[in-house]
Amino acid sequence: MASTVKVWFDKEGDYLEVLFSDKPGYMRETDNDAVMERVDEEGNLLGFSVLGVSNLESKKPLVAELISNLKD
């Protein structure tokens, strides 16, 4: 099954956003201050954003746990 992912990078805002779905949703915090997750009203993961992308160290991965209510 094919899926479409949309990626935006705002150089001036130093902001990256990745969306897995165009469904309406809202942003909520993660355990990493630089990362927010976009979820729908049921808590299903729709995407995520990263603030301060240029400040990330290239030798360390950015780690954040994204939580979704989707059942496998």
PQR file with spaces between the fields and no chain letter, atoms N, CA, C, O and H, PARSE charges and radii, in Angstrom:
ATOM       1  N    MET     1       0.840   -1.178    0.000 -0.4000 1.5000
ATOM       2  CA   MET     1       0.000    0.000    0.000 -0.0000 2.0000
ATOM       3  C    MET     1       0.887    1.244    0.000  0.5500 1.7000
ATOM       4  O    MET     1       1.801    1.343    0.818 -0.5500 1.4000
ATOM       5  N    ALA     2       0.641    2.167   -0.878 -0.4000 1.5000
ATOM       6  CA   ALA     2       1.424    3.399   -0.980 -0.0000 2.0000
ATOM       7  C    ALA     2       0.857    4.467   -0.051  0.5500 1.7000
ATOM       8  O    ALA     2      -0.354    4.542    0.159 -0.5500 1.4000
ATOM       9  H    ALA     2      -0.102    2.087   -1.543  0.4000 1.0000
ATOM      10  N    SER     3       1.739    5.286    0.499 -0.4000 1.5000
ATOM      11  CA   SER     3       1.347    6.406    1.352 -0.0000 2.0000
ATOM      12  C    SER     3       2.073    7.651    0.880  0.5500 1.7000
ATOM      13  O    SER     3       3.188    7.579    0.365 -0.5500 1.4000
ATOM      14  H    SER     3       2.722    5.225    0.328  0.4000 1.0000
ATOM      15  N    THR     4       1.433    8.783    1.061 -0.4000 1.5000
ATOM      16  CA   THR     4       2.041   10.063    0.717 -0.0000 2.0000
ATOM      17  C    THR     4       2.480   10.752    1.991  0.5500 1.7000
ATOM      18  O    THR     4       1.729   10.811    2.965 -0.5500 1.4000
ATOM      19  H    THR     4       0.527    8.841    1.480  0.4000 1.0000
ATOM      20  N    VAL     5       3.695   11.274    1.984 -0.4000 1.5000
ATOM      21  CA   VAL     5       4.227   12.032    3.105 -0.0000 2.0000
ATOM      22  C    VAL     5       4.575   13.417    2.584  0.5500 1.7000
ATOM      23  O    VAL     5       5.227   13.551    1.549 -0.5500 1.4000
ATOM      24  H    VAL     5       4.304   11.226    1.193  0.4000 1.0000
ATOM      25  N    LYS     6       4.139   14.454    3.304 -0.4000 1.5000
ATOM      26  CA   LYS     6       4.469   15.828    2.933 -0.0000 2.0000
ATOM      27  C    LYS     6       5.502   16.360    3.907  0.5500 1.7000
ATOM      28  O    LYS     6       5.368   16.206    5.121 -0.5500 1.4000
ATOM      29  H    LYS     6       3.609   14.346    4.145  0.4000 1.0000
ATOM      30  N    VAL     7       6.552   16.998    3.354 -0.4000 1.5000
ATOM      31  CA   VAL     7       7.629   17.543    4.165 -0.0000 2.0000
ATOM      32  C    VAL     7       7.799   19.013    3.817  0.5500 1.7000
ATOM      33  O    VAL     7       7.918   19.376    2.647 -0.5500 1.4000
ATOM      34  H    VAL     7       6.661   17.122    2.368  0.4000 1.0000
ATOM      35  N    TRP     8       7.809   19.853    4.843 -0.4000 1.5000
ATOM      36  CA   TRP     8       8.053   21.281    4.658 -0.0000 2.0000
ATOM      37  C    TRP     8       9.237   21.690    5.514  0.5500 1.7000
ATOM      38  O    TRP     8       9.388   21.227    6.645 -0.5500 1.4000
ATOM      39  H    TRP     8       7.712   19.558    5.794  0.4000 1.0000
ATOM      40  N    PHE     9      10.081   22.565    4.966 -0.4000 1.5000
ATOM      41  CA   PHE     9      11.161   23.155    5.748 -0.0000 2.0000
ATOM      42  C    PHE     9      11.106   24.658    5.565  0.5500 1.7000
ATOM      43  O    PHE     9      11.164   25.154    4.439 -0.5500 1.4000
ATOM      44  H    PHE     9       9.959   22.940    4.047  0.4000 1.0000
ATOM      45  N    ASP    10      10.996   25.380    6.659 -0.4000 1.5000
ATOM      46  CA   ASP    10      10.999   26.842    6.661 -0.0000 2.0000
ATOM      47  C    ASP    10      12.374   27.286    7.146  0.5500 1.7000
ATOM      48  O    ASP    10      12.670   27.221    8.339 -0.5500 1.4000
ATOM      49  H    ASP    10      10.949   24.977    7.573  0.4000 1.0000
ATOM      50  N    LYS    11      13.214   27.738    6.212 -0.4000 1.5000
ATOM      51  CA   LYS    11      14.591   28.109    6.535 -0.0000 2.0000
ATOM      52  C    LYS    11      14.629   29.290    7.510  0.5500 1.7000
ATOM      53  O    LYS    11      15.412   29.285    8.460 -0.5500 1.4000
ATOM      54  H    LYS    11      12.974   27.790    5.242  0.4000 1.0000
ATOM      55  N    GLU    12      13.797   30.289    7.279 -0.4000 1.5000
ATOM      56  CA   GLU    12      13.780   31.463    8.159 -0.0000 2.0000
ATOM      57  C    GLU    12      13.341   31.096    9.569  0.5500 1.7000
ATOM      58  O    GLU    12      13.914   31.582   10.545 -0.5500 1.4000
ATOM      59  H    GLU    12      13.161   30.294    6.507  0.4000 1.0000
ATOM      60  N    GLY    13      12.339   30.251    9.680 -0.4000 1.5000
ATOM      61  CA   GLY    13      11.838   29.838   10.984 -0.0000 2.0000
ATOM      62  C    GLY    13      12.613   28.677   11.584  0.5500 1.7000
ATOM      63  O    GLY    13      12.411   28.322   12.745 -0.5500 1.4000
ATOM      64  H    GLY    13      11.874   29.856    8.888  0.4000 1.0000
ATOM      65  N    ASP    14      13.516   28.077   10.779 -0.4000 1.5000
ATOM      66  CA   ASP    14      14.312   26.929   11.210 -0.0000 2.0000
ATOM      67  C    ASP    14      13.398   25.819   11.730  0.5500 1.7000
ATOM      68  O    ASP    14      13.578   25.293   12.829 -0.5500 1.4000
ATOM      69  H    ASP    14      13.681   28.366    9.835  0.4000 1.0000
ATOM      70  N    TYR    15      12.406   25.484   10.892 -0.4000 1.5000
ATOM      71  CA   TYR    15      11.303   24.615   11.290 -0.0000 2.0000
ATOM      72  C    TYR    15      11.054   23.563   10.212  0.5500 1.7000
ATOM      73  O    TYR    15      10.958   23.891    9.030 -0.5500 1.4000
ATOM      74  H    TYR    15      12.260   25.912   10.000  0.4000 1.0000
ATOM      75  N    LEU    16      10.951   22.316   10.617 -0.4000 1.5000
ATOM      76  CA   LEU    16      10.669   21.202    9.712 -0.0000 2.0000
ATOM      77  C    LEU    16       9.347   20.570   10.133  0.5500 1.7000
ATOM      78  O    LEU    16       9.115   20.333   11.319 -0.5500 1.4000
ATOM      79  H    LEU    16      11.029   22.050   11.577  0.4000 1.0000
ATOM      80  N    GLU    17       8.482   20.298    9.159 -0.4000 1.5000
ATOM      81  CA   GLU    17       7.213   19.621    9.456 -0.0000 2.0000
ATOM      82  C    GLU    17       7.028   18.466    8.476  0.5500 1.7000
ATOM      83  O    GLU    17       7.241   18.614    7.273 -0.5500 1.4000
ATOM      84  H    GLU    17       8.670   20.491    8.196  0.4000 1.0000
ATOM      85  N    VAL    18       6.630   17.319    9.012 -0.4000 1.5000
ATOM      86  CA   VAL    18       6.366   16.120    8.225 -0.0000 2.0000
ATOM      87  C    VAL    18       4.939   15.696    8.525  0.5500 1.7000
ATOM      88  O    VAL    18       4.582   15.487    9.685 -0.5500 1.4000
ATOM      89  H    VAL    18       6.457   17.199    9.990  0.4000 1.0000
ATOM      90  N    LEU    19       4.106   15.565    7.468 -0.4000 1.5000
ATOM      91  CA   LEU    19       2.711   15.162    7.638 -0.0000 2.0000
ATOM      92  C    LEU    19       2.449   13.858    6.902  0.5500 1.7000
ATOM      93  O    LEU    19       2.805   13.703    5.734 -0.5500 1.4000
ATOM      94  H    LEU    19       4.396   15.735    6.526  0.4000 1.0000
ATOM      95  N    PHE    20       1.820   12.926    7.605 -0.4000 1.5000
ATOM      96  CA   PHE    20       1.419   11.650    7.036 -0.0000 2.0000
ATOM      97  C    PHE    20      -0.012   11.692    6.538  0.5500 1.7000
ATOM      98  O    PHE    20      -0.435   10.817    5.782 -0.5500 1.4000
ATOM      99  H    PHE    20       1.531   13.052    8.554  0.4000 1.0000
ATOM     100  N    SER    21      -0.772   12.717    6.960 -0.4000 1.5000
ATOM     101  CA   SER    21      -2.190   12.829    6.625 -0.0000 2.0000
ATOM     102  C    SER    21      -2.592   14.296    6.615  0.5500 1.7000
ATOM     103  O    SER    21      -2.021   15.107    7.343 -0.5500 1.4000
ATOM     104  H    SER    21      -0.429   13.428    7.574  0.4000 1.0000
ATOM     105  N    ASP    22      -3.590   14.638    5.777 -0.4000 1.5000
ATOM     106  CA   ASP    22      -4.132   15.998    5.725 -0.0000 2.0000
ATOM     107  C    ASP    22      -5.320   16.182    6.661  0.5500 1.7000
ATOM     108  O    ASP    22      -5.942   17.245    6.666 -0.5500 1.4000
ATOM     109  H    ASP    22      -4.054   13.978    5.186  0.4000 1.0000
ATOM     110  N    LYS    23      -5.644   15.157    7.457 -0.4000 1.5000
ATOM     111  CA   LYS    23      -6.767   15.253    8.384 -0.0000 2.0000
ATOM     112  C    LYS    23      -6.543   16.403    9.370  0.5500 1.7000
ATOM     113  O    LYS    23      -5.402   16.713    9.713 -0.5500 1.4000
ATOM     114  H    LYS    23      -5.138   14.294    7.452  0.4000 1.0000
ATOM     115  N    PRO    24      -7.627   17.032    9.823 -0.5600 1.5000
ATOM     116  CA   PRO    24      -7.490   18.076   10.843  0.2800 2.0000
ATOM     117  C    PRO    24      -6.909   17.493   12.129  0.5500 1.7000
ATOM     118  O    PRO    24      -7.187   16.347   12.480 -0.5500 1.4000
ATOM     119  N    GLY    25      -6.118   18.275   12.813 -0.4000 1.5000
ATOM     120  CA   GLY    25      -5.533   17.816   14.057 -0.0000 2.0000
ATOM     121  C    GLY    25      -4.943   18.961   14.839  0.5500 1.7000
ATOM     122  O    GLY    25      -5.128   20.130   14.500 -0.5500 1.4000
ATOM     123  H    GLY    25      -5.892   19.207   12.528  0.4000 1.0000
ATOM     124  N    TYR    26      -4.236   18.613   15.885 -0.4000 1.5000
ATOM     125  CA   TYR    26      -3.605   19.618   16.718 -0.0000 2.0000
ATOM     126  C    TYR    26      -2.221   19.121   17.135  0.5500 1.7000
ATOM     127  O    TYR    26      -1.916   17.931   17.053 -0.5500 1.4000
ATOM     128  H    TYR    26      -4.086   17.664   16.161  0.4000 1.0000
ATOM     129  N    MET    27      -1.389   20.076   17.589 -0.4000 1.5000
ATOM     130  CA   MET    27      -0.030   19.746   18.005 -0.0000 2.0000
ATOM     131  C    MET    27      -0.033   19.449   19.499  0.5500 1.7000
ATOM     132  O    MET    27      -0.754   20.082   20.270 -0.5500 1.4000
ATOM     133  H    MET    27      -1.638   21.042   17.656  0.4000 1.0000
ATOM     134  N    ARG    28       0.795   18.462   19.899 -0.4000 1.5000
ATOM     135  CA   ARG    28       0.984   18.214   21.325 -0.0000 2.0000
ATOM     136  C    ARG    28       2.459   17.926   21.576  0.5500 1.7000
ATOM     137  O    ARG    28       3.190   17.476   20.694 -0.5500 1.4000
ATOM     138  H    ARG    28       1.381   17.948   19.272  0.4000 1.0000
ATOM     139  N    GLU    29       2.866   18.199   22.802 -0.4000 1.5000
ATOM     140  CA   GLU    29       4.268   18.063   23.189 -0.0000 2.0000
ATOM     141  C    GLU    29       4.708   16.603   23.193  0.5500 1.7000
ATOM     142  O    GLU    29       3.901   15.684   23.332 -0.5500 1.4000
ATOM     143  H    GLU    29       2.272   18.564   23.519  0.4000 1.0000
ATOM     144  N    THR    30       6.020   16.423   23.036 -0.4000 1.5000
ATOM     145  CA   THR    30       6.644   15.106   23.191 -0.0000 2.0000
ATOM     146  C    THR    30       7.657   15.214   24.327  0.5500 1.7000
ATOM     147  O    THR    30       7.741   16.243   24.997 -0.5500 1.4000
ATOM     148  H    THR    30       6.676   17.170   22.924  0.4000 1.0000
ATOM     149  N    ASP    31       8.409   14.167   24.536 -0.4000 1.5000
ATOM     150  CA   ASP    31       9.433   14.183   25.577 -0.0000 2.0000
ATOM     151  C    ASP    31      10.684   14.972   25.159  0.5500 1.7000
ATOM     152  O    ASP    31      11.613   15.120   25.953 -0.5500 1.4000
ATOM     153  H    ASP    31       8.341   13.330   23.992  0.4000 1.0000
ATOM     154  N    ASN    32      10.712   15.471   23.931 -0.4000 1.5000
ATOM     155  CA   ASN    32      11.820   16.283   23.423 -0.0000 2.0000
ATOM     156  C    ASN    32      11.292   17.686   23.149  0.5500 1.7000
ATOM     157  O    ASN    32      10.322   17.844   22.408 -0.5500 1.4000
ATOM     158  H    ASN    32       9.957   15.350   23.286  0.4000 1.0000
ATOM     159  N    ASP    33      11.912   18.704   23.733 -0.4000 1.5000
ATOM     160  CA   ASP    33      11.441   20.086   23.579 -0.0000 2.0000
ATOM     161  C    ASP    33      11.416   20.572   22.135  0.5500 1.7000
ATOM     162  O    ASP    33      10.648   21.477   21.808 -0.5500 1.4000
ATOM     163  H    ASP    33      12.700   18.576   24.335  0.4000 1.0000
ATOM     164  N    ALA    34      12.232   19.996   21.270 -0.4000 1.5000
ATOM     165  CA   ALA    34      12.317   20.424   19.874 -0.0000 2.0000
ATOM     166  C    ALA    34      11.260   19.772   18.990  0.5500 1.7000
ATOM     167  O    ALA    34      11.053   20.209   17.858 -0.5500 1.4000
ATOM     168  H    ALA    34      12.856   19.261   21.535  0.4000 1.0000
ATOM     169  N    VAL    35      10.590   18.739   19.483 -0.4000 1.5000
ATOM     170  CA   VAL    35       9.673   17.951   18.649 -0.0000 2.0000
ATOM     171  C    VAL    35       8.246   18.037   19.175  0.5500 1.7000
ATOM     172  O    VAL    35       7.991   17.868   20.367 -0.5500 1.4000
ATOM     173  H    VAL    35      10.757   18.383   20.402  0.4000 1.0000
ATOM     174  N    MET    36       7.326   18.303   18.257 -0.4000 1.5000
ATOM     175  CA   MET    36       5.887   18.270   18.552 -0.0000 2.0000
ATOM     176  C    MET    36       5.269   17.230   17.628  0.5500 1.7000
ATOM     177  O    MET    36       5.733   17.035   16.505 -0.5500 1.4000
ATOM     178  H    MET    36       7.533   18.440   17.289  0.4000 1.0000
ATOM     179  N    GLU    37       4.223   16.567   18.102 -0.4000 1.5000
ATOM     180  CA   GLU    37       3.520   15.624   17.230 -0.0000 2.0000
ATOM     181  C    GLU    37       2.150   16.177   16.890  0.5500 1.7000
ATOM     182  O    GLU    37       1.509   16.823   17.719 -0.5500 1.4000
ATOM     183  H    GLU    37       3.845   16.726   19.014  0.4000 1.0000
ATOM     184  N    ARG    38       1.697   15.919   15.657 -0.4000 1.5000
ATOM     185  CA   ARG    38       0.354   16.325   15.231 -0.0000 2.0000
ATOM     186  C    ARG    38      -0.519   15.084   15.302  0.5500 1.7000
ATOM     187  O    ARG    38      -0.199   14.044   14.727 -0.5500 1.4000
ATOM     188  H    ARG    38       2.218   15.394   14.984  0.4000 1.0000
ATOM     189  N    VAL    39      -1.639   15.213   16.025 -0.4000 1.5000
ATOM     190  CA   VAL    39      -2.564   14.097   16.210 -0.0000 2.0000
ATOM     191  C    VAL    39      -3.987   14.555   15.921  0.5500 1.7000
ATOM     192  O    VAL    39      -4.287   15.747   15.974 -0.5500 1.4000
ATOM     193  H    VAL    39      -1.899   16.058   16.493  0.4000 1.0000
ATOM     194  N    ASP    40      -4.864   13.596   15.614 -0.4000 1.5000
ATOM     195  CA   ASP    40      -6.278   13.918   15.437 -0.0000 2.0000
ATOM     196  C    ASP    40      -6.985   13.816   16.786  0.5500 1.7000
ATOM     197  O    ASP    40      -6.343   13.564   17.806 -0.5500 1.4000
ATOM     198  H    ASP    40      -4.620   12.627   15.571  0.4000 1.0000
ATOM     199  N    GLU    41      -8.302   14.011   16.794 -0.4000 1.5000
ATOM     200  CA   GLU    41      -9.073   13.998   18.037 -0.0000 2.0000
ATOM     201  C    GLU    41      -9.015   12.658   18.766  0.5500 1.7000
ATOM     202  O    GLU    41      -9.190   12.614   19.983 -0.5500 1.4000
ATOM     203  H    GLU    41      -8.823   14.216   15.966  0.4000 1.0000
ATOM     204  N    GLU    42      -8.772   11.564   18.041 -0.4000 1.5000
ATOM     205  CA   GLU    42      -8.676   10.237   18.652 -0.0000 2.0000
ATOM     206  C    GLU    42      -7.250    9.917   19.109  0.5500 1.7000
ATOM     207  O    GLU    42      -7.015    8.866   19.704 -0.5500 1.4000
ATOM     208  H    GLU    42      -8.630   11.599   17.052  0.4000 1.0000
ATOM     209  N    GLY    43      -6.304   10.809   18.837 -0.4000 1.5000
ATOM     210  CA   GLY    43      -4.922   10.591   19.227 -0.0000 2.0000
ATOM     211  C    GLY    43      -4.088    9.874   18.188  0.5500 1.7000
ATOM     212  O    GLY    43      -2.956    9.486   18.474 -0.5500 1.4000
ATOM     213  H    GLY    43      -6.495   11.663   18.353  0.4000 1.0000
ATOM     214  N    ASN    44      -4.617    9.684   16.983 -0.4000 1.5000
ATOM     215  CA   ASN    44      -3.864    9.041   15.907 -0.0000 2.0000
ATOM     216  C    ASN    44      -2.810    9.999   15.369  0.5500 1.7000
ATOM     217  O    ASN    44      -3.094   11.172   15.128 -0.5500 1.4000
ATOM     218  H    ASN    44      -5.537    9.999   16.750  0.4000 1.0000
ATOM     219  N    LEU    45      -1.610    9.503   15.183 -0.4000 1.5000
ATOM     220  CA   LEU    45      -0.491   10.317   14.727 -0.0000 2.0000
ATOM     221  C    LEU    45      -0.696   10.744   13.278  0.5500 1.7000
ATOM     222  O    LEU    45      -0.903    9.906   12.400 -0.5500 1.4000
ATOM     223  H    LEU    45      -1.380    8.550   15.379  0.4000 1.0000
ATOM     224  N    LEU    46      -0.637   12.053   13.033 -0.4000 1.5000
ATOM     225  CA   LEU    46      -0.780   12.611   11.688 -0.0000 2.0000
ATOM     226  C    LEU    46       0.533   13.154   11.148  0.5500 1.7000
ATOM     227  O    LEU    46       0.673   13.338    9.939 -0.5500 1.4000
ATOM     228  H    LEU    46      -0.468   12.733   13.746  0.4000 1.0000
ATOM     229  N    GLY    47       1.501   13.414   12.029 -0.4000 1.5000
ATOM     230  CA   GLY    47       2.779   13.960   11.609 -0.0000 2.0000
ATOM     231  C    GLY    47       3.552   14.481   12.802  0.5500 1.7000
ATOM     232  O    GLY    47       3.192   14.236   13.953 -0.5500 1.4000
ATOM     233  H    GLY    47       1.387   13.264   13.011  0.4000 1.0000
ATOM     234  N    PHE    48       4.626   15.209   12.506 -0.4000 1.5000
ATOM     235  CA   PHE    48       5.441   15.789   13.565 -0.0000 2.0000
ATOM     236  C    PHE    48       6.184   17.008   13.042  0.5500 1.7000
ATOM     237  O    PHE    48       6.292   17.210   11.832 -0.5500 1.4000
ATOM     238  H    PHE    48       4.918   15.409   11.571  0.4000 1.0000
ATOM     239  N    SER    49       6.695   17.816   13.963 -0.4000 1.5000
ATOM     240  CA   SER    49       7.487   18.986   13.584 -0.0000 2.0000
ATOM     241  C    SER    49       8.727   19.051   14.463  0.5500 1.7000
ATOM     242  O    SER    49       8.752   18.531   15.578 -0.5500 1.4000
ATOM     243  H    SER    49       6.608   17.651   14.946  0.4000 1.0000
ATOM     244  N    VAL    50       9.764   19.708   13.923 -0.4000 1.5000
ATOM     245  CA   VAL    50      11.027   19.879   14.638 -0.0000 2.0000
ATOM     246  C    VAL    50      11.403   21.353   14.590  0.5500 1.7000
ATOM     247  O    VAL    50      11.505   21.935   13.510 -0.5500 1.4000
ATOM     248  H    VAL    50       9.743   20.129   13.017  0.4000 1.0000
ATOM     249  N    LEU    51      11.608   21.954   15.745 -0.4000 1.5000
ATOM     250  CA   LEU    51      12.048   23.344   15.844 -0.0000 2.0000
ATOM     251  C    LEU    51      13.565   23.389   15.996  0.5500 1.7000
ATOM     252  O    LEU    51      14.158   22.502   16.610 -0.5500 1.4000
ATOM     253  H    LEU    51      11.525   21.481   16.623  0.4000 1.0000
ATOM     254  N    GLY    52      14.182   24.412   15.441 -0.4000 1.5000
ATOM     255  CA   GLY    52      15.625   24.584   15.584 -0.0000 2.0000
ATOM     256  C    GLY    52      16.433   23.514   14.884  0.5500 1.7000
ATOM     257  O    GLY    52      17.418   23.014   15.426 -0.5500 1.4000
ATOM     258  H    GLY    52      13.700   25.132   14.942  0.4000 1.0000
ATOM     259  N    VAL    53      16.016   23.164   13.685 -0.4000 1.5000
ATOM     260  CA   VAL    53      16.664   22.077   12.938 -0.0000 2.0000
ATOM     261  C    VAL    53      18.156   22.340   12.743  0.5500 1.7000
ATOM     262  O    VAL    53      18.959   21.414   12.858 -0.5500 1.4000
ATOM     263  H    VAL    53      15.216   23.570   13.244  0.4000 1.0000
ATOM     264  N    SER    54      18.535   23.558   12.457 -0.4000 1.5000
ATOM     265  CA   SER    54      19.954   23.852   12.190 -0.0000 2.0000
ATOM     266  C    SER    54      20.818   23.727   13.442  0.5500 1.7000
ATOM     267  O    SER    54      22.042   23.650   13.338 -0.5500 1.4000
ATOM     268  H    SER    54      17.883   24.310   12.363  0.4000 1.0000
ATOM     269  N    ASN    55      20.211   23.705   14.604 -0.4000 1.5000
ATOM     270  CA   ASN    55      20.961   23.584   15.858 -0.0000 2.0000
ATOM     271  C    ASN    55      21.235   22.138   16.247  0.5500 1.7000
ATOM     272  O    ASN    55      21.944   21.886   17.222 -0.5500 1.4000
ATOM     273  H    ASN    55      19.217   23.767   14.689  0.4000 1.0000
ATOM     274  N    LEU    56      20.691   21.195   15.508 -0.4000 1.5000
ATOM     275  CA   LEU    56      20.885   19.786   15.829 -0.0000 2.0000
ATOM     276  C    LEU    56      22.326   19.391   15.537  0.5500 1.7000
ATOM     277  O    LEU    56      22.888   19.768   14.509 -0.5500 1.4000
ATOM     278  H    LEU    56      20.115   21.400   14.716  0.4000 1.0000
ATOM     279  N    GLU    57      22.902   18.646   16.431 -0.4000 1.5000
ATOM     280  CA   GLU    57      24.261   18.171   16.223 -0.0000 2.0000
ATOM     281  C    GLU    57      24.251   17.033   15.220  0.5500 1.7000
ATOM     282  O    GLU    57      23.447   16.107   15.325 -0.5500 1.4000
ATOM     283  H    GLU    57      22.445   18.339   17.266  0.4000 1.0000
ATOM     284  N    SER    58      25.144   17.107   14.251 -0.4000 1.5000
ATOM     285  CA   SER    58      25.153   16.099   13.188 -0.0000 2.0000
ATOM     286  C    SER    58      25.641   14.737   13.661  0.5500 1.7000
ATOM     287  O    SER    58      25.399   13.735   12.988 -0.5500 1.4000
ATOM     288  H    SER    58      25.797   17.859   14.166  0.4000 1.0000
ATOM     289  N    LYS    59      26.315   14.674   14.790 -0.4000 1.5000
ATOM     290  CA   LYS    59      26.840   13.398   15.272 -0.0000 2.0000
ATOM     291  C    LYS    59      25.879   12.674   16.210  0.5500 1.7000
ATOM     292  O    LYS    59      26.123   11.527   16.584 -0.5500 1.4000
ATOM     293  H    LYS    59      26.512   15.488   15.337  0.4000 1.0000
ATOM     294  N    LYS    60      24.784   13.341   16.592 -0.4000 1.5000
ATOM     295  CA   LYS    60      23.814   12.726   17.492 -0.0000 2.0000
ATOM     296  C    LYS    60      22.450   12.713   16.812  0.5500 1.7000
ATOM     297  O    LYS    60      22.047   13.712   16.216 -0.5500 1.4000
ATOM     298  H    LYS    60      24.586   14.273   16.288  0.4000 1.0000
ATOM     299  N    PRO    61      21.741   11.601   16.895 -0.5600 1.5000
ATOM     300  CA   PRO    61      20.397   11.582   16.317  0.2800 2.0000
ATOM     301  C    PRO    61      19.412   12.337   17.212  0.5500 1.7000
ATOM     302  O    PRO    61      19.587   12.384   18.430 -0.5500 1.4000
ATOM     303  N    LEU    62      18.407   12.910   16.625 -0.4000 1.5000
ATOM     304  CA   LEU    62      17.310   13.524   17.366 -0.0000 2.0000
ATOM     305  C    LEU    62      16.368   12.393   17.751  0.5500 1.7000
ATOM     306  O    LEU    62      15.906   11.651   16.884 -0.5500 1.4000
ATOM     307  H    LEU    62      18.265   12.872   15.636  0.4000 1.0000
ATOM     308  N    VAL    63      16.082   12.255   19.022 -0.4000 1.5000
ATOM     309  CA   VAL    63      15.240   11.164   19.491 -0.0000 2.0000
ATOM     310  C    VAL    63      14.023   11.732   20.203  0.5500 1.7000
ATOM     311  O    VAL    63      14.154   12.574   21.092 -0.5500 1.4000
ATOM     312  H    VAL    63      16.457   12.857   19.726  0.4000 1.0000
ATOM     313  N    ALA    64      12.842   11.272   19.814 -0.4000 1.5000
ATOM     314  CA   ALA    64      11.590   11.627   20.485 -0.0000 2.0000
ATOM     315  C    ALA    64      10.630   10.469   20.304  0.5500 1.7000
ATOM     316  O    ALA    64      10.576    9.860   19.236 -0.5500 1.4000
ATOM     317  H    ALA    64      12.736   10.588   19.092  0.4000 1.0000
ATOM     318  N    GLU    65       9.873   10.165   21.342 -0.4000 1.5000
ATOM     319  CA   GLU    65       8.873    9.110   21.249 -0.0000 2.0000
ATOM     320  C    GLU    65       7.566    9.728   20.786  0.5500 1.7000
ATOM     321  O    GLU    65       7.029   10.619   21.445 -0.5500 1.4000
ATOM     322  H    GLU    65       9.917   10.660   22.210  0.4000 1.0000
ATOM     323  N    LEU    66       7.047    9.257   19.650 -0.4000 1.5000
ATOM     324  CA   LEU    66       5.770    9.707   19.119 -0.0000 2.0000
ATOM     325  C    LEU    66       4.732    8.648   19.460  0.5500 1.7000
ATOM     326  O    LEU    66       4.932    7.465   19.186 -0.5500 1.4000
ATOM     327  H    LEU    66       7.483    8.533   19.115  0.4000 1.0000
ATOM     328  N    ILE    67       3.640    9.067   20.048 -0.4000 1.5000
ATOM     329  CA   ILE    67       2.637    8.126   20.519 -0.0000 2.0000
ATOM     330  C    ILE    67       1.390    8.235   19.659  0.5500 1.7000
ATOM     331  O    ILE    67       0.904    9.333   19.388 -0.5500 1.4000
ATOM     332  H    ILE    67       3.478   10.028   20.271  0.4000 1.0000
ATOM     333  N    SER    68       0.879    7.097   19.234 -0.4000 1.5000
ATOM     334  CA   SER    68      -0.333    7.053   18.433 -0.0000 2.0000
ATOM     335  C    SER    68      -1.303    6.053   19.038  0.5500 1.7000
ATOM     336  O    SER    68      -0.891    5.057   19.634 -0.5500 1.4000
ATOM     337  H    SER    68       1.274    6.205   19.454  0.4000 1.0000
ATOM     338  N    ASN    69      -2.566    6.318   18.887 -0.4000 1.5000
ATOM     339  CA   ASN    69      -3.593    5.393   19.364 -0.0000 2.0000
ATOM     340  C    ASN    69      -3.967    4.339   18.328  0.5500 1.7000
ATOM     341  O    ASN    69      -4.852    3.520   18.575 -0.5500 1.4000
ATOM     342  H    ASN    69      -2.901    7.127   18.403  0.4000 1.0000
ATOM     343  N    LEU    70      -3.307    4.347   17.173 -0.4000 1.5000
ATOM     344  CA   LEU    70      -3.627    3.376   16.133 -0.0000 2.0000
ATOM     345  C    LEU    70      -3.352    1.957   16.607  0.5500 1.7000
ATOM     346  O    LEU    70      -2.325    1.694   17.234 -0.5500 1.4000
ATOM     347  H    LEU    70      -2.587    5.012   16.972  0.4000 1.0000
ATOM     348  N    LYS    71      -4.246    1.066   16.315 -0.4000 1.5000
ATOM     349  CA   LYS    71      -4.090   -0.339   16.675 -0.0000 2.0000
ATOM     350  C    LYS    71      -3.551   -1.097   15.475  0.5500 1.7000
ATOM     351  O    LYS    71      -4.005   -0.878   14.352 -0.5500 1.4000
ATOM     352  H    LYS    71      -5.080    1.279   15.806  0.4000 1.0000
ATOM     353  N    ASP    72      -2.577   -1.999   15.699 -0.4000 1.5000
ATOM     354  CA   ASP    72      -2.021   -2.821   14.606 -0.0000 2.0000
ATOM     355  C    ASP    72      -2.955   -3.940   14.256  0.5500 1.7000
ATOM     356  O    ASP    72      -2.661   -4.734   13.363 -0.5500 1.4000
ATOM     357  H    ASP    72      -2.208   -2.177   16.611  0.4000 1.0000
